[in-house]
Amino acid sequence: MNDVTVAMTGASGAQYGLRLLECLLGAGRTVHVTLTRAAHVVLATEADCPVPGRAAEAARYLAERCRAQPGKLFVYGEEEWTSPLASGSGAPRTMVVAPCSMSMLAAIACGASNGLTERAADVVLKEQGRLVLVPREMPFSAIHLENMLKLARLGVTILPANPGFYHKPASVADIVDFVVARILDQLGIEQALVPRWGQDG
């Protein structure tokens, strides 16, 4: 029950996924990671995080970057169909896609399952687990909104990367933390990244 799947796609906002990884690992969770090919490009471009293409090398790189304890971080390739994420008998019941591209959101909405990330999300849906999507796009087209509404009606949490400013962020990191804090709230994981409304910092 402590396992969480974190998927990163080619949408802008790689920092959200990386910070979420750090926080989940810091909370003692076991994290299973999938990265689309486009995610590798965005991670290198936006976060100076050149994650290796091979899953084993990517796992070592991310474990060192995020200070993961041994046995707490696993990375799978998009065509690694023997991964536990591909089956309801082995997949975590909790998954976050951050950032979530509109193409990934559309694929999940129609059950395409062409890659491991899509399949992992499909498994969480069919097993009635907790799926949180963090879209990073603007503006939304009617197609995007219809896909999000379809998923919301299935119980998926749509959590756009729309930071608030009542906590008076002083840096980009503070803005990232606001969104990650909301994700952790959805997962029921204690966080001290951002004070709650009405509470002192």
N, CA and C atoms as a LAMMPS dump frame, in Angstrom:
ITEM: TIMESTEP
0
ITEM: NUMBER OF ATOMS
603
ITEM: BOX BOUNDS ff ff ff
-5.0000000000000000e+02 5.0000000000000000e+02
-5.0000000000000000e+02 5.0000000000000000e+02
-5.0000000000000000e+02 5.0000000000000000e+02
ITEM: ATOMS id mol type element x y z
1 1 1 N 0.819 -1.207 0
2 1 2 C 0 0 0
3 1 3 C 0.855 1.259 0
4 2 1 N 2.137 1.139 0.329
5 2 2 C 3.025 2.299 0.36
6 2 3 C 3.68 2.573 -0.98
7 3 1 N 3.445 1.724 -1.97
8 3 2 C 4.041 1.907 -3.288
9 3 3 C 3.254 2.927 -4.103
10 4 1 N 3.986 3.761 -4.827
11 4 2 C 3.376 4.769 -5.689
12 4 3 C 4.068 4.721 -7.042
13 5 1 N 3.29 4.81 -8.108
14 5 2 C 3.848 4.946 -9.44
15 5 3 C 3.876 6.416 -9.812
16 6 1 N 5.016 6.886 -10.299
17 6 2 C 5.136 8.258 -10.795
18 6 3 C 5.55 8.19 -12.253
19 7 1 N 4.733 8.778 -13.101
20 7 2 C 5.031 8.819 -14.532
21 7 3 C 5.299 10.253 -14.939
22 8 1 N 6.3 10.439 -15.776
23 8 2 C 6.598 11.761 -16.327
24 8 3 C 6.501 11.692 -17.842
25 9 1 N 5.88 12.709 -18.422
26 9 2 C 5.671 12.743 -19.865
27 9 3 C 6.376 13.967 -20.459
28 10 1 N 6.083 14.245 -21.724
29 10 2 C 6.752 15.333 -22.431
30 10 3 C 6.166 16.7 -22.215
31 11 1 N 5.194 16.847 -21.33
32 11 2 C 4.673 18.187 -21.036
33 11 3 C 5.733 18.987 -20.288
34 12 1 N 5.657 20.302 -20.427
35 12 2 C 6.539 21.159 -19.646
36 12 3 C 6.209 20.997 -18.164
37 13 1 N 7.229 21.142 -17.318
38 13 2 C 6.999 21.005 -15.887
39 13 3 C 7.711 19.805 -15.286
40 14 1 N 8.881 19.478 -15.825
41 14 2 C 9.643 18.337 -15.307
42 14 3 C 9.952 18.494 -13.824
43 15 1 N 10.077 19.738 -13.377
44 15 2 C 10.406 19.983 -11.97
45 15 3 C 9.341 19.43 -11.034
46 16 1 N 8.089 19.409 -11.464
47 16 2 C 7.034 18.854 -10.613
48 16 3 C 7.267 17.372 -10.35
49 17 1 N 7.584 16.635 -11.395
50 17 2 C 7.816 15.206 -11.243
51 17 3 C 9.025 14.906 -10.388
52 18 1 N 10.111 15.65 -10.608
53 18 2 C 11.328 15.42 -9.833
54 18 3 C 11.123 15.734 -8.358
55 19 1 N 10.459 16.845 -8.076
56 19 2 C 10.229 17.217 -6.679
57 19 3 C 9.307 16.215 -5.994
58 20 1 N 8.304 15.738 -6.743
59 20 2 C 7.408 14.727 -6.194
60 20 3 C 8.184 13.459 -5.844
61 21 1 N 9.09 13.053 -6.713
62 21 2 C 9.932 11.884 -6.422
63 21 3 C 10.692 12.077 -5.117
64 22 1 N 11.331 13.239 -4.964
65 22 2 C 12.09 13.515 -3.751
66 22 3 C 11.212 13.408 -2.504
67 23 1 N 10.017 13.987 -2.596
68 23 2 C 9.13 14.007 -1.427
69 23 3 C 8.606 12.618 -1.082
70 24 1 N 8.233 11.846 -2.085
71 24 2 C 7.732 10.495 -1.84
72 24 3 C 8.821 9.614 -1.236
73 25 1 N 10.025 9.712 -1.791
74 25 2 C 11.133 8.924 -1.255
75 25 3 C 11.484 9.381 0.153
76 26 1 N 11.423 10.696 0.373
77 26 2 C 11.682 11.229 1.703
78 26 3 C 10.665 10.775 2.728
79 27 1 N 9.455 10.465 2.238
80 27 2 C 8.394 9.981 3.13
81 27 3 C 8.443 8.474 3.317
82 28 1 N 9.463 7.847 2.748
83 28 2 C 9.636 6.406 2.928
84 28 3 C 8.834 5.551 1.972
85 29 1 N 8.254 6.158 0.931
86 29 2 C 7.479 5.373 -0.024
87 29 3 C 8.397 4.69 -1.031
88 30 1 N 7.945 3.554 -1.529
89 30 2 C 8.607 2.896 -2.648
90 30 3 C 8.002 3.449 -3.925
91 31 1 N 8.846 3.917 -4.841
92 31 2 C 8.356 4.61 -6.026
93 31 3 C 8.766 3.86 -7.288
94 32 1 N 7.784 3.643 -8.15
95 32 2 C 7.989 3.017 -9.455
96 32 3 C 7.844 4.106 -10.513
97 33 1 N 8.834 4.232 -11.38
98 33 2 C 8.894 5.372 -12.292
99 33 3 C 8.831 4.918 -13.745
100 34 1 N 8.032 5.633 -14.525
101 34 2 C 8.065 5.483 -15.978
102 34 3 C 8.323 6.849 -16.588
103 35 1 N 9.094 6.851 -17.661
104 35 2 C 9.42 8.078 -18.38
105 35 3 C 9.174 7.854 -19.862
106 36 1 N 8.376 8.705 -20.463
107 36 2 C 8.213 8.609 -21.905
108 36 3 C 9.475 9.145 -22.58
109 37 1 N 9.62 8.886 -23.869
110 37 2 C 10.796 9.397 -24.58
111 37 3 C 10.842 10.917 -24.53
112 38 1 N 9.677 11.531 -24.687
113 38 2 C 9.629 12.988 -24.633
114 38 3 C 9.995 13.514 -23.254
115 39 1 N 9.691 12.746 -22.214
116 39 2 C 10.031 13.166 -20.85
117 39 3 C 11.539 13.301 -20.687
118 40 1 N 12.296 12.404 -21.314
119 40 2 C 13.756 12.483 -21.235
120 40 3 C 14.243 13.815 -21.797
121 41 1 N 13.64 14.253 -22.896
122 41 2 C 14.025 15.52 -23.518
123 41 3 C 13.701 16.688 -22.602
124 42 1 N 12.488 16.682 -22.041
125 42 2 C 12.064 17.786 -21.186
126 42 3 C 12.896 17.834 -19.9
127 43 1 N 13.184 16.692 -19.311
128 43 2 C 14.002 16.653 -18.093
129 43 3 C 15.381 17.258 -18.337
130 44 1 N 15.984 16.924 -19.462
131 44 2 C 17.307 17.462 -19.773
132 44 3 C 17.244 18.952 -20.067
133 45 1 N 16.185 19.388 -20.759
134 45 2 C 16.072 20.78 -21.175
135 45 3 C 15.684 21.705 -20.03
136 46 1 N 14.675 21.306 -19.258
137 46 2 C 14.125 22.187 -18.227
138 46 3 C 14.803 22.065 -16.873
139 47 1 N 15.295 20.889 -16.557
140 47 2 C 15.798 20.646 -15.2
141 47 3 C 17.27 20.252 -15.163
142 48 1 N 17.967 20.365 -16.312
143 48 2 C 19.361 19.944 -16.378
144 48 3 C 19.52 18.557 -15.781
145 49 1 N 18.607 17.672 -16.172
146 49 2 C 18.556 16.325 -15.613
147 49 3 C 18.595 15.312 -16.758
148 50 1 N 19.785 15.014 -17.262
149 50 2 C 19.907 14.096 -18.398
150 50 3 C 19.768 12.633 -17.969
151 51 1 N 18.546 12.192 -17.803
152 51 2 C 18.299 10.82 -17.358
153 51 3 C 18.701 9.853 -18.469
154 52 1 N 19.523 8.857 -18.175
155 52 2 C 19.921 7.882 -19.2
156 52 3 C 18.712 7.149 -19.783
157 53 1 N 18.868 6.68 -21.007
158 53 2 C 17.767 6.007 -21.682
159 53 3 C 17.486 4.61 -21.169
160 54 1 N 18.513 3.895 -20.747
161 54 2 C 18.324 2.539 -20.239
162 54 3 C 17.755 2.574 -18.825
163 55 1 N 16.78 1.726 -18.571
164 55 2 C 16.057 1.77 -17.302
165 55 3 C 16.979 1.58 -16.096
166 56 1 N 17.897 0.637 -16.165
167 56 2 C 18.782 0.371 -15.028
168 56 3 C 19.669 1.573 -14.736
169 57 1 N 20.187 2.203 -15.796
170 57 2 C 21.036 3.379 -15.619
171 57 3 C 20.209 4.557 -15.12
172 58 1 N 18.985 4.668 -15.626
173 58 2 C 18.092 5.741 -15.184
174 58 3 C 17.774 5.595 -13.701
175 59 1 N 17.582 4.358 -13.251
176 59 2 C 17.286 4.112 -11.844
177 59 3 C 18.453 4.536 -10.961
178 60 1 N 19.665 4.218 -11.369
179 60 2 C 20.838 4.615 -10.593
180 60 3 C 20.975 6.138 -10.554
181 61 1 N 20.762 6.759 -11.705
182 61 2 C 20.889 8.226 -11.799
183 61 3 C 19.87 8.923 -10.908
184 62 1 N 18.609 8.522 -11.001
185 62 2 C 17.556 9.159 -10.216
186 62 3 C 17.689 8.849 -8.725
187 63 1 N 18.13 7.639 -8.411
188 63 2 C 18.315 7.273 -7.007
189 63 3 C 19.36 8.166 -6.361
190 64 1 N 20.434 8.434 -7.095
191 64 2 C 21.473 9.313 -6.555
192 64 3 C 20.98 10.75 -6.468
193 65 1 N 20.302 11.216 -7.515
194 65 2 C 19.824 12.601 -7.53
195 65 3 C 18.78 12.856 -6.443
196 66 1 N 17.904 11.888 -6.235
197 66 2 C 16.806 12.061 -5.271
198 66 3 C 17.105 11.458 -3.908
199 67 1 N 18.331 10.978 -3.721
200 67 2 C 18.778 10.428 -2.433
201 67 3 C 17.86 9.302 -1.961
202 68 1 N 17.608 8.362 -2.866
203 68 2 C 16.738 7.228 -2.54
204 68 3 C 17.493 6.175 -1.735
205 69 1 N 16.803 5.586 -0.789
206 69 2 C 17.367 4.46 -0.051
207 69 3 C 17.353 3.225 -0.956
208 70 1 N 18.243 2.278 -0.733
209 70 2 C 18.27 1.065 -1.563
210 70 3 C 16.912 0.354 -1.576
211 71 1 N 16.496 -0.079 -2.744
212 71 2 C 15.252 -0.823 -2.869
213 71 3 C 13.999 0.022 -2.834
214 72 1 N 14.136 1.36 -2.942
215 72 2 C 12.976 2.247 -2.859
216 72 3 C 12.609 2.908 -4.186
217 73 1 N 13.467 2.786 -5.198
218 73 2 C 13.202 3.432 -6.482
219 73 3 C 13.426 2.453 -7.622
220 74 1 N 12.406 2.292 -8.461
221 74 2 C 12.48 1.403 -9.61
222 74 3 C 12.069 2.179 -10.857
223 75 1 N 12.79 1.968 -11.947
224 75 2 C 12.483 2.637 -13.21
225 75 3 C 12.249 1.578 -14.276
226 76 1 N 11.228 1.787 -15.088
227 76 2 C 10.877 0.821 -16.129
228 76 3 C 10.825 1.506 -17.49
229 77 1 N 11.195 0.755 -18.524
230 77 2 C 11.096 1.253 -19.884
231 77 3 C 9.659 1.231 -20.378
232 78 1 N 9.369 2.045 -21.363
233 78 2 C 8.004 2.17 -21.867
234 78 3 C 7.495 0.902 -22.554
235 79 1 N 8.389 0.006 -22.914
236 79 2 C 7.979 -1.263 -23.527
237 79 3 C 8.314 -2.455 -22.63
238 80 1 N 8.48 -2.197 -21.351
239 80 2 C 8.825 -3.253 -20.401
240 80 3 C 7.54 -3.895 -19.868
241 81 1 N 6.957 -4.743 -20.697
242 81 2 C 5.645 -5.315 -20.39
243 81 3 C 5.676 -6.354 -19.28
244 82 1 N 6.88 -6.784 -18.881
245 82 2 C 6.98 -7.704 -17.742
246 82 3 C 7.03 -6.943 -16.416
247 83 1 N 6.986 -5.635 -16.475
248 83 2 C 6.971 -4.821 -15.261
249 83 3 C 5.721 -5.103 -14.44
250 84 1 N 5.802 -5.026 -13.111
251 84 2 C 4.598 -5.212 -12.286
252 84 3 C 3.525 -4.162 -12.58
253 85 1 N 3.91 -3.036 -13.155
254 85 2 C 2.938 -1.978 -13.457
255 85 3 C 1.932 -2.401 -14.512
256 86 1 N 2.265 -3.431 -15.287
257 86 2 C 1.419 -3.835 -16.401
258 86 3 C 0.305 -4.785 -16.004
259 87 1 N 0.259 -5.181 -14.742
260 87 2 C -0.745 -6.163 -14.328
261 87 3 C -1.416 -5.758 -13.03
262 88 1 N -2.704 -5.991 -12.959
263 88 2 C -3.445 -5.692 -11.746
264 88 3 C -2.994 -6.505 -10.547
265 89 1 N -2.299 -7.603 -10.783
266 89 2 C -1.844 -8.445 -9.674
267 89 3 C -0.582 -7.913 -9.018
268 90 1 N 0.083 -6.965 -9.691
269 90 2 C 1.343 -6.485 -9.132
270 90 3 C 1.509 -4.989 -9.058
271 91 1 N 0.66 -4.236 -9.731
272 91 2 C 0.836 -2.785 -9.816
273 91 3 C 0.403 -2.068 -8.544
274 92 1 N 1.09 -0.977 -8.187
275 92 2 C 0.604 -0.141 -7.083
276 92 3 C -0.79 0.387 -7.401
277 93 1 N -1.585 0.616 -6.38
278 93 2 C -2.942 1.117 -6.589
279 93 3 C -2.99 2.638 -6.624
280 94 1 N -1.819 3.272 -6.517
281 94 2 C -1.733 4.73 -6.544
282 94 3 C -0.754 5.149 -7.633
283 95 1 N -1.172 6.125 -8.451
284 95 2 C -0.319 6.583 -9.551
285 95 3 C -0.522 8.065 -9.775
286 96 1 N 0.583 8.757 -10.043
287 96 2 C 0.557 10.177 -10.382
288 96 3 C 1.283 10.36 -11.699
289 97 1 N 0.672 11.087 -12.625
290 97 2 C 1.336 11.46 -13.876
291 97 3 C 1.629 12.952 -13.782
292 98 1 N 2.923 13.289 -13.599
293 98 2 C 3.309 14.684 -13.393
294 98 3 C 4.672 14.958 -14.037
295 99 1 N 4.708 15.798 -15.031
296 99 2 C 3.574 16.463 -15.672
297 99 3 C 2.874 15.513 -16.645
298 100 1 N 1.632 15.823 -16.942
299 100 2 C 0.838 14.987 -17.847
300 100 3 C 0.543 15.753 -19.132
301 101 1 N 1.033 15.237 -20.24
302 101 2 C 0.767 15.857 -21.538
303 101 3 C -0.666 15.581 -21.966
304 102 1 N -1.169 16.38 -22.889
305 102 2 C -2.518 16.171 -23.382
306 102 3 C -2.626 14.89 -24.202
307 103 1 N -1.529 14.486 -24.84
308 103 2 C -1.569 13.225 -25.586
309 103 3 C -1.654 12.042 -24.63
310 104 1 N -0.94 12.116 -23.517
311 104 2 C -1.028 11.042 -22.522
312 104 3 C -2.41 11.016 -21.896
313 105 1 N -2.947 12.188 -21.573
314 105 2 C -4.274 12.255 -20.977
315 105 3 C -5.319 11.657 -21.921
316 106 1 N -5.195 11.966 -23.204
317 106 2 C -6.132 11.436 -24.194
318 106 3 C -6.015 9.919 -24.3
319 107 1 N -4.778 9.414 -24.286
320 107 2 C -4.572 7.964 -24.377
321 107 3 C -5.171 7.252 -23.172
322 108 1 N -5 7.834 -21.987
323 108 2 C -5.577 7.228 -20.779
324 108 3 C -7.092 7.263 -20.851
325 109 1 N -7.634 8.371 -21.356
326 109 2 C -9.092 8.528 -21.43
327 109 3 C -9.738 7.503 -22.348
328 110 1 N -9.003 7.08 -23.379
329 110 2 C -9.599 6.112 -24.307
330 110 3 C -9.069 4.699 -24.102
331 111 1 N -8.229 4.497 -23.081
332 111 2 C -7.736 3.155 -22.775
333 111 3 C -6.808 2.588 -23.82
334 112 1 N -5.973 3.434 -24.436
335 112 2 C -5.131 2.99 -25.544
336 112 3 C -4.083 1.964 -25.12
337 113 1 N -3.385 2.22 -24.014
338 113 2 C -2.368 1.297 -23.48
339 113 3 C -1.309 0.911 -24.502
340 114 1 N -0.827 1.885 -25.275
341 114 2 C 0.219 1.611 -26.257
342 114 3 C 1.608 1.55 -25.632
343 115 1 N 1.776 2.134 -24.466
344 115 2 C 3.043 2.108 -23.753
345 115 3 C 2.802 1.764 -22.298
346 116 1 N 3.877 1.559 -21.545
347 116 2 C 3.727 1.126 -20.157
348 116 3 C 3.037 2.182 -19.295
349 117 1 N 3.319 3.462 -19.539
350 117 2 C 2.665 4.505 -18.746
351 117 3 C 1.155 4.453 -18.912
352 118 1 N 0.711 4.332 -20.164
353 118 2 C -0.736 4.25 -20.43
354 118 3 C -1.324 2.995 -19.796
355 119 1 N -0.61 1.889 -19.912
356 119 2 C -1.096 0.639 -19.351
357 119 3 C -1.164 0.718 -17.827
358 120 1 N -0.15 1.313 -17.211
359 120 2 C -0.149 1.437 -15.756
360 120 3 C -1.353 2.238 -15.289
361 121 1 N -1.666 3.314 -15.997
362 121 2 C -2.836 4.12 -15.642
363 121 3 C -4.114 3.323 -15.845
364 122 1 N -4.171 2.546 -16.911
365 122 2 C -5.339 1.719 -17.19
366 122 3 C -5.55 0.693 -16.084
367 123 1 N -4.45 0.126 -15.584
368 123 2 C -4.534 -0.845 -14.498
369 123 3 C -5.084 -0.196 -13.239
370 124 1 N -4.585 1.003 -12.9
371 124 2 C -5.072 1.697 -11.708
372 124 3 C -6.568 1.972 -11.832
373 125 1 N -7.001 2.36 -13.028
374 125 2 C -8.43 2.619 -13.24
375 125 3 C -9.261 1.353 -13.065
376 126 1 N -8.828 0.265 -13.7
377 126 2 C -9.645 -0.955 -13.641
378 126 3 C -9.655 -1.579 -12.25
379 127 1 N -8.587 -1.31 -11.485
380 127 2 C -8.521 -1.834 -10.121
381 127 3 C -9.114 -0.849 -9.109
382 128 1 N -9.676 0.249 -9.629
383 128 2 C -10.332 1.269 -8.808
384 128 3 C -9.384 1.853 -7.763
385 129 1 N -8.167 2.156 -8.226
386 129 2 C -7.186 2.789 -7.363
387 129 3 C -7.251 4.305 -7.467
388 130 1 N -6.194 4.951 -7.009
389 130 2 C -6.117 6.412 -6.998
390 130 3 C -5.209 6.879 -8.134
391 131 1 N -5.776 7.6 -9.1
392 131 2 C -5.016 8.122 -10.228
393 131 3 C -5.104 9.64 -10.219
394 132 1 N -3.932 10.297 -10.184
395 132 2 C -3.857 11.755 -10.181
396 132 3 C -3.092 12.201 -11.424
397 133 1 N -3.725 13.043 -12.227
398 133 2 C -3.091 13.581 -13.425
399 133 3 C -2.812 15.062 -13.217
400 134 1 N -1.601 15.488 -13.562
401 134 2 C -1.19 16.881 -13.384
402 134 3 C -0.915 17.491 -14.756
403 135 1 N -1.981 17.913 -15.446
404 135 2 C -1.79 18.494 -16.788
405 135 3 C -1.099 19.847 -16.713
406 136 1 N -0.225 20.094 -17.692
407 136 2 C 0.48 21.369 -17.767
408 136 3 C 0.328 21.858 -19.214
409 137 1 N -0.759 22.574 -19.434
410 137 2 C -1.081 23.047 -20.786
411 137 3 C -1.916 24.309 -20.672
412 138 1 N -1.814 25.197 -21.65
413 138 2 C -2.712 26.346 -21.695
414 138 3 C -2.681 26.949 -23.093
415 139 1 N -3.831 27.378 -23.591
416 139 2 C -5.152 27.128 -23.011
417 139 3 C -5.584 25.692 -23.273
418 140 1 N -6.653 25.256 -22.617
419 140 2 C -7.231 23.952 -22.881
420 140 3 C -8.202 24.065 -24.04
421 141 1 N -8.13 23.105 -24.956
422 141 2 C -9.122 23.049 -26.024
423 141 3 C -10.346 22.287 -25.522
424 142 1 N -11.414 22.319 -26.31
425 142 2 C -12.613 21.562 -25.943
426 142 3 C -12.303 20.07 -25.856
427 143 1 N -11.396 19.591 -26.707
428 143 2 C -11.01 18.173 -26.659
429 143 3 C -10.339 17.858 -25.326
430 144 1 N -9.412 18.725 -24.917
431 144 2 C -8.737 18.512 -23.628
432 144 3 C -9.742 18.47 -22.485
433 145 1 N -10.656 19.427 -22.482
434 145 2 C -11.637 19.525 -21.409
435 145 3 C -12.576 18.322 -21.393
436 146 1 N -12.978 17.859 -22.565
437 146 2 C -13.854 16.691 -22.633
438 146 3 C -13.139 15.449 -22.11
439 147 1 N -11.864 15.306 -22.448
440 147 2 C -11.104 14.157 -21.942
441 147 3 C -10.948 14.22 -20.427
442 148 1 N -10.697 15.423 -19.901
443 148 2 C -10.566 15.565 -18.455
444 148 3 C -11.889 15.295 -17.746
445 149 1 N -12.984 15.76 -18.332
446 149 2 C -14.294 15.507 -17.734
447 149 3 C -14.601 14.012 -17.725
448 150 1 N -14.286 13.336 -18.813
449 150 2 C -14.511 11.892 -18.893
450 150 3 C -13.754 11.171 -17.782
451 151 1 N -12.496 11.542 -17.58
452 151 2 C -11.691 10.897 -16.55
453 151 3 C -12.161 11.271 -15.149
454 152 1 N -12.53 12.529 -14.965
455 152 2 C -13.018 12.963 -13.65
456 152 3 C -14.255 12.173 -13.25
457 153 1 N -15.11 11.894 -14.214
458 153 2 C -16.317 11.113 -13.94
459 153 3 C -15.995 9.668 -13.579
460 154 1 N -14.791 9.221 -13.931
461 154 2 C -14.344 7.873 -13.572
462 154 3 C -13.615 7.857 -12.232
463 155 1 N -13.531 9.025 -11.598
464 155 2 C -12.888 9.097 -10.296
465 155 3 C -11.441 9.555 -10.318
466 156 1 N -10.941 9.923 -11.508
467 156 2 C -9.569 10.403 -11.618
468 156 3 C -9.493 11.835 -11.08
469 157 1 N -8.437 12.139 -10.346
470 157 2 C -8.209 13.501 -9.863
471 157 3 C -7.439 14.274 -10.916
472 158 1 N -8.041 15.349 -11.405
473 158 2 C -7.385 16.232 -12.363
474 158 3 C -6.843 17.414 -11.575
475 159 1 N -5.528 17.496 -11.464
476 159 2 C -4.881 18.505 -10.64
477 159 3 C -3.932 19.327 -11.512
478 160 1 N -4.455 20.324 -12.216
479 160 2 C -3.595 21.123 -13.097
480 160 3 C -2.485 21.815 -12.319
481 161 1 N -1.37 22.018 -12.969
482 161 2 C -0.237 22.688 -12.325
483 161 3 C -0.499 24.191 -12.284
484 162 1 N -1.473 24.573 -11.453
485 162 2 C -1.871 25.975 -11.296
486 162 3 C -1.528 26.419 -9.882
487 163 1 N -0.341 26.964 -9.668
488 163 2 C 0.059 27.324 -8.308
489 163 3 C -0.709 28.525 -7.772
490 164 1 N -0.936 28.518 -6.465
491 164 2 C -1.476 29.691 -5.795
492 164 3 C -0.335 30.6 -5.367
493 165 1 N -0.678 31.78 -4.903
494 165 2 C 0.357 32.728 -4.504
495 165 3 C 0.108 33.321 -3.124
496 166 1 N -0.874 32.758 -2.384
497 166 2 C -1.149 33.295 -1.065
498 166 3 C -0.028 33.002 -0.068
499 167 1 N 0.837 32.03 -0.422
500 167 2 C 1.97 31.74 0.456
501 167 3 C 3.18 32.617 0.141
502 168 1 N 3.007 33.554 -0.802
503 168 2 C 4.043 34.529 -1.169
504 168 3 C 5.354 33.844 -1.557
505 169 1 N 5.322 33.095 -2.653
506 169 2 C 6.532 32.388 -3.074
507 169 3 C 7.673 33.351 -3.389
508 170 1 N 8.865 32.966 -2.987
509 170 2 C 10.045 33.796 -3.222
510 170 3 C 10.946 33.22 -4.31
511 171 1 N 10.595 32.038 -4.818
512 171 2 C 11.432 31.385 -5.822
513 171 3 C 10.594 30.446 -6.673
514 172 1 N 11.176 30.001 -7.764
515 172 2 C 10.511 28.996 -8.595
516 172 3 C 10.29 27.722 -7.785
517 173 1 N 11.25 27.386 -6.929
518 173 2 C 11.115 26.191 -6.094
519 173 3 C 9.882 26.275 -5.2
520 174 1 N 9.575 27.463 -4.695
521 174 2 C 8.391 27.637 -3.857
522 174 3 C 7.113 27.387 -4.662
523 175 1 N 7.106 27.811 -5.923
524 175 2 C 5.945 27.617 -6.789
525 175 3 C 5.769 26.126 -7.094
526 176 1 N 6.875 25.454 -7.367
527 176 2 C 6.825 24.008 -7.61
528 176 3 C 6.307 23.292 -6.37
529 177 1 N 6.802 23.686 -5.204
530 177 2 C 6.392 23.04 -3.959
531 177 3 C 4.896 23.187 -3.7
532 178 1 N 4.311 24.307 -4.118
533 178 2 C 2.874 24.494 -3.914
534 178 3 C 2.085 23.4 -4.626
535 179 1 N 2.432 23.138 -5.878
536 179 2 C 1.721 22.113 -6.648
537 179 3 C 2.002 20.725 -6.087
538 180 1 N 3.253 20.447 -5.754
539 180 2 C 3.604 19.138 -5.201
540 180 3 C 2.904 18.909 -3.867
541 181 1 N 2.758 19.965 -3.08
542 181 2 C 2.045 19.839 -1.8
543 181 3 C 0.602 19.413 -2.026
544 182 1 N -0.03 19.966 -3.048
545 182 2 C -1.414 19.589 -3.349
546 182 3 C -1.5 18.128 -3.812
547 183 1 N -0.484 17.665 -4.539
548 183 2 C -0.451 16.259 -4.956
549 183 3 C -0.335 15.36 -3.724
550 184 1 N 0.579 15.693 -2.834
551 184 2 C 0.766 14.893 -1.621
552 184 3 C -0.505 14.875 -0.778
553 185 1 N -1.212 15.998 -0.733
554 185 2 C -2.493 16.036 -0.018
555 185 3 C -3.46 15.015 -0.596
556 186 1 N -3.518 14.931 -1.923
557 186 2 C -4.418 13.983 -2.572
558 186 3 C -4.059 12.54 -2.251
559 187 1 N -2.78 12.301 -2.015
560 187 2 C -2.322 10.943 -1.71
561 187 3 C -2.395 10.626 -0.22
562 188 1 N -2.776 11.612 0.583
563 188 2 C -2.859 11.389 2.023
564 188 3 C -1.502 11.304 2.691
565 189 1 N -0.51 11.986 2.123
566 189 2 C 0.849 11.963 2.654
567 189 3 C 1.135 13.305 3.321
568 190 1 N 1.576 13.255 4.557
569 190 2 C 1.875 14.48 5.283
570 190 3 C 2.954 15.284 4.562
571 191 1 N 2.762 16.604 4.545
572 191 2 C 3.741 17.464 3.893
573 191 3 C 3.864 18.772 4.655
574 192 1 N 5.083 19.32 4.623
575 192 2 C 5.336 20.607 5.258
576 192 3 C 5.928 21.583 4.246
577 193 1 N 5.616 21.354 2.976
578 193 2 C 6.184 22.196 1.921
579 193 3 C 5.581 23.591 1.929
580 194 1 N 4.267 23.649 2.134
581 194 2 C 3.546 24.923 2.072
582 194 3 C 2.548 24.961 3.221
583 195 1 N 2.491 26.069 3.975
584 195 2 C 1.489 26.162 5.044
585 195 3 C 0.076 26.094 4.47
586 196 1 N -0.821 25.486 5.206
587 196 2 C -2.209 25.418 4.763
588 196 3 C -2.892 26.759 4.986
589 197 1 N -3.933 26.995 4.199
590 197 2 C -4.662 28.246 4.298
591 197 3 C -5.13 28.473 5.746
592 198 1 N -4.839 29.668 6.252
593 198 2 C -5.254 30 7.611
594 198 3 C -4.253 29.6 8.663
595 199 1 N -3.163 28.939 8.236
596 199 2 C -2.131 28.536 9.184
597 199 3 C -0.88 29.39 8.969
598 200 1 N -0.163 29.665 10.021
599 200 2 C 1.071 30.415 9.909
600 200 3 C 2.157 29.526 9.316
601 201 1 N 3.114 30.159 8.625
602 201 2 C 4.203 29.405 8.029
603 201 3 C 5.172 28.874 9.071
